[in-house]
Amino acid sequence: MPRPATEACEALPGTPGVISHPPSSEPSIEPSGLPSNKSSSELQASELLAWRRQQLSGKGGAAADLDWLLDLAGGLRWPDLQALHLHPDRMVQLSQPLDRIKDLWQRHRRTAEPLQYLVGVCPWRDLDLRVGPGVLIPRQETEQLVDLALARVANANGAGLVWADLGTGSGALAVALARALPEALGLAVDASSSALELAAANRAAAGVEERFLLLRSDWWEALRPWWGAVDLVVANPPYIPTTTIDGLDPVVRDHEPRLALDGGPDGLDAVRAIVAGASAALAPGGTLLLEHHHDQSDAVLALLQASGMEHLEAHRDLEGVKRFAAGRRPPLPEER
């Protein structure tokens, strides 16, 4: 279905309550823009569609965002919403009253707060992640970082593998890796205590509490006990140049944590710190995978090369943009 303005999430699967077919009637819309049964979560399809049109008529806001909110907050999946145009007499059961959904929508339009924060959930891959103002909202393109990582794992279940997620945020990458690699040891690091709290909640919700540790520090420091033994590292660090942040959409600029966005003057401060520690922390033959800004591929590969990494690779996202970089610590001479 269409994505909200942050382009961060996929539609949350819901269970719509499309039930009976009462006689058709004209919808009753109050001056407030709500149907007459606004306190109820059950209403006629024609009423809901009329309410949706009124919310979008000259009031700002994107139709895709409102439909996403009806899905995530109301439990009405986008295909089922579209089907209501063909069956306006059906009754629809939302998961919460329409006036509550309207309040969320108006707040989003008034303050540009991300819908994911207002609802508290972001669907990502096959996960429903808890999110809030303390963490970056997981983006769709970051899902590919998981696939790139798993393609480099020799054992399907991760037996004997040690992996790390630097700057875990909501724990999206860590939870995905832990589910895919049940026999591996995972280490997820973040400097933000609020981010680690959300990551812990997402780890518990996914049932992978025993599969990875949550550690607080900047980048490599918390991993010292495992230095030289980490086989696989993924990181989606802050990489937006400082001067670029003020030009971002208000939904990002004014609400997502600057700590997770600001990569310094050229956007590469965090990347430099991660690359600088990779040779010491990675096991011989270990792999580092980084997400970066759309125009940083050459610069990131140059940093990896200068640090002594080998087998350098650039990978494109689904839109064909070079978004990821990979490098490997050289193996020991006897392992070549």
N, C-alpha and C positions, 0 to 999 in steps of 0.2 A: 504494500500500500504506500501512498505518499508519505514522505518523511517530514518530521517537524523541522523548524527553521535551522536548528543546529546541525541537521543532516547526520545526527548521531545514532539514531536507533531505528530498529525495524519494528513492525507492528507487533504488539503483544497479543498472542492468541487469546481469544475470549470465547465465552459461551453465550451467544446472543439469545434473548428470550423472545423470539418471534413466535407468536402463538396463534390465536384464533383470528377469524375474519368477520368482525361485526359489520353492520350496515355502514356504508360510507357516509361521511358527513363532513361539513366544512370545519377546519380546525379553528379553535377559539384561542386567539393570541391576545394576552393582556398588554397594556401599554408598556410594561416593563420588558416586553420581548419574550415572556415566558408563556407557555400554554396555561390554561386555567387550572390544570392539575399539576402545577409546577412542583409541589411538595412530594409528588408521587414519582416513583421510578418506573411506573408503567404508563404508557401513553400510546396514542394512535400514531402510526407511521406518518400520516399526513401532518400531524401536529409537530412531530420532530423535524420533518423536512422544512416546514414553514419556519420553525424556530431557527434552524440552521441558516436558511436564506436571510433571515432578518439579522442574524449576527454578522453576516458577511457583507450586508448591503450598506456600503458607504461608511463602514465603521473601522476599516482597516483589519489587518490580520489575514493570514493565508488560509484558503480552504483546506489545504493539506494538513496544516497544523490543527485546525478545528476537528477534522476527521480523525486525526491521530489521538486527540484528546478524548473524543467520543469512544474510541477503541480502548485506550489505556485506562481512562477513568470511568467510562460507562460500560465497558465490556461488549461494545458493538463493533465487531470486526468490519473492516472497510468493505469487503465483498458483500456482506450482509446489509450494510448501509446502502450500497448501490442498488441492491435488490429491492429496497423499499420503494424506489421510484416506480417499480412495476406493480407493487402491491401496497398502495397508500392506505388501504383499509385495515391492514394488519395491526395488531397490538404488539408493542415493543416493550420488553422488560429490560431496563438499564440496571446496572449494578449499584447505582446510587442516584438520588433525585437529580432532576435536570437543573434545579436551581443551584445545587452544589457545583455541577459542571460549569454552569454559567459564571459562577463566582471565580472559578479557576481561570476561565477564558478571559474574563474582564481584567483580572489581575495580570495575566500574561501580557495582554495588550497595553495595559497601563504602565507596567514596570519593566517589560521585556524580560522578565524572569523566565528561564528555560522551563518548558513544560515538564521535562524530566524531573527537575527539582520540585516543581509544584506537586506532582503526583508521587514523587519519591522512588520511581522505578525507571530503569532503562533496559529494555530488551536488547540483547547483544549476542550474536551467534544463537545458541539455543538456551541462553540464560536470561533470567529476569533479575537484573542487578539492582540492588539498592544504591541510590545516588543521592547526593545532597550538595549544598554549596561548598563543602570542604574538598570536593574531588572534581577532577575533570570528567566531563561526560564522555563515556567511551564512544569513539567514532567507528563508523562502518569499516573504513579502510584498515583500521588496526586489527580487525579480524584476520587479515591476511598474514599478520605477523605470527599468529598461532600456526597457521598452515605451513609457513616457511620454516618454523622451528621444528614441527613434527616431521617434516620431510628429511631432517638431518639426524633423526634418532634411529639408531640401528635396531634396537630391540623394541618391538611394538608396544610392550607394556612399560618400557622405561627401566627395566631391572638394572640396578647398579648405576643409574644415571643421577647426577646432581645438576639441577638447573636453578637459575635465579632470574627474578624479575626485578629490575631496578626502577624505582619510581612507580610502585604498583598501583597507587591511587585507589580506585574502588576494588582492586583485586581482579579485574576482568581477565587479564592475561594469565595471572597465576591460577585462578580457578579453572580456566579452560585447559591449561597445561596439566593441572593436577587430575582433572577428570580423564584426560587422554592418556596419562602416564601414571597409572596407579601404583607402580612399584618403584617409582623414582622418589628422590628426596628433593623437595622444592624449598627455595628461600626467597621470600618476597620482602623487599626493602622499600621504605618510604621515610622521608624526613618529617611528615605531617602526622601528628597523633590522631587528628580527626579522620584523615584518610585511612589510617590503619584500623580505626574503629569500624568504618564501613566495610573495609576489606575483610575484617573478622566476621562481620555479619554475613557477608556474601559467601565466605568460606564455609560457615556453618550451614547456611541455607542449601548449599550444594552438596553437603555431606562429605566434604574433603578435609575436615579439620586435622586429620592425622597425616595428611600428605604434604603439607608445606608449613614452614614457620613464617611468622610475621616479625620483622626486625626493623627497629627505628634507627635510621642514620642517613647520612648523605652517601649515596652511591655505594662504594665498595667497603666502607669502614666496618660495618656490621658483619661482613662476610670473612673477616680475618681468619677465624678458625677453619675456614674452608679454602683459603687461598691456595692456589695451585691444584685444586681438585674439582673446580666447577666446570662441567662439560659443556654447558649450554647457557647462554645469557641472552635475555630479550630486554629491550628497553624502549619505551616511548617517552623520551625526555622532553622538557620544554625546549622548543626550537624556533619560536617565533621571534624575530628581531624586535628589540624594545621599541624602536620607532614605528614599527608596523602595528603594534597592539592598539594604539589609539584609533586606527582606522578600521578595526574589526567591527562586525555587527554588534550592537549593544547587548544582544542576548548572550554573547560570549564575553565581550570586553568588560561589561559592568557586573557580571555575575560569576563567571568561572574563576577559580583561584589563579591569581597572577603568578604564584609560585609554580604552577603547572603549565603556564603559557610562555613566560618571559625567558628567552634563551640568551639574553645579553645583546650587545651592540650588533653582532652579526648572526645571532641566533644559535651559535655553536658553543657557548660556554659549557653547557652540560654535556654535550657530545665530547668535547675535549677532555673533560674530567673522566668520563666513562672510558674513553679510548686509552687515556693515560694509565689507568689501572688495570686494563684488560690483560696485559702480558703477565702480571703477577698473580692475578686472581684466577684466570682460566687454567684449566688443566692443559698439558701439552696436547695439541690437536683439538682443543676446545673451540667453540664457535660463539661469536658475538653477532647478534642481529639488532639493528637499530632502525627505528622509524625517524624520518627527518622531514624538513620542509620541502616543498615542491621544487625548489631551485637550489638545493644544497647537495645534490648527489655527488658531484665532482669533488666538492670540498670535503665531504665526509670520507669518501674513498681515499683522498689524499692523506687525511689524518690517520686512517687505518694503515695505509702503506708506510707512512713515516714512523709508526709505532712498531713496525716489524711484522705486522699481520700479513698473512698470505691467503691465496685463493679468494681474492676480493671479488665481490659480486654486487651489482645493482639490480634491484627488482622493481617492477612497475606495479602500481595499484590498478584497480579495475577500470580506471579512466585512462590508463596508459601513461601515467605520470611516474617518473622515478621517485619512489617514496621510501624505499628500504635499502639498507646497505648491510652486507655480511662480510665477515672476515674470520680467519682462523689463526689461532696461535700455532706456530710451527710445531710439529711433533718432535720428540727427542730424536737424535740422529739414528739410534738403533731401531726406532719405530718407523722410519721412512721406508 
